[in-house]
Amino acid sequence: MRKSVNRPEYRHVLDCLTQIRHDAMLTQTDLAARLDRTQAFVSSVERGIRRMDLLQVYDWCHACGTDLSSLGAMLDQRLA
């Protein structure tokens, strides 16, 4: 099994994370403050340079006012 970051579908994951931030009307700096991280961290995640574990994705979703289920549904829709 190849690493997920090397699959073309990984771009959709990053796009979904960015979309939920945009939907919440948050800048990268706003989200970073909610996560107690730097803007560079948010940027690195959205560009695919930095990966997050499931709990970090959970925190990202909740900081944007959504949940993992919504993220999963968005990803399913993009991959369909």
N, C-alpha and C positions, 0 to 999 in steps of 0.2 A: 504494500500500500504506500503510495507516495504521500509526501507531506502536503497538508491542506493548503499551505501558502503557495505551493507550486501548481495548484489546480486553478483553472480559469474562473471557476465559480467563487473563489475566495474574494474576488473583486466585488461580487454582490454582497458579501458579508460586510465589507468595508463601506460600501454604498449605503447599506441599511443602517449601520451605526451613525453615519453622517446624516442620513435622512431623519432619524429620530431626534438628533440634536437640532437640526433645522426646524423640524415640526414643533419642537419645544421653544423655538425662537431664542436659542442660546448661541452665543458666540463660543469659540473654542476657549476663550478666557473665562467666560461664565461657567462653562461645564468644568473646566479645570478647578475653579474655586470650589465648586460643589463636591468634587472628588478629592479635594485637598492634594491636587497634583499641579503640574505646570502646564502652561499652554503648549509647550513643546511636546509633552507626553500625549496630549489629545491629538495634536497634529501628526505625531509619529504613528499613532494607532490608525488614524484615518488614511494615512498614506501607505499603510501596510508594512511599515518598518518595525513596529513594535507589536507583539501579539499579547493578547490578554487571556487569562484563564476564565473559567465560567463565572466565578464569583466577581471578578472585575467587570465582566459583561453585565452581570446582574446589577452591580453598582451603577454602571453607565446608564442602563435602562431606567433605573429608579431615579437617578439624578435628572433624567430627562422627562420624568413623569409618566413613564410607561413600564412595561414588564417584559419578561422573557417570552411570554406567550405571544405578545404583539410583535416582538422582533422575529420570532420564529415564523409567524404567519406572513410577515412582510417578506422574509427570505423565501419561504415556500412559493409565494406568488411570483417573485422574480425568477426563481429557478424553474417554474412550470413551463 
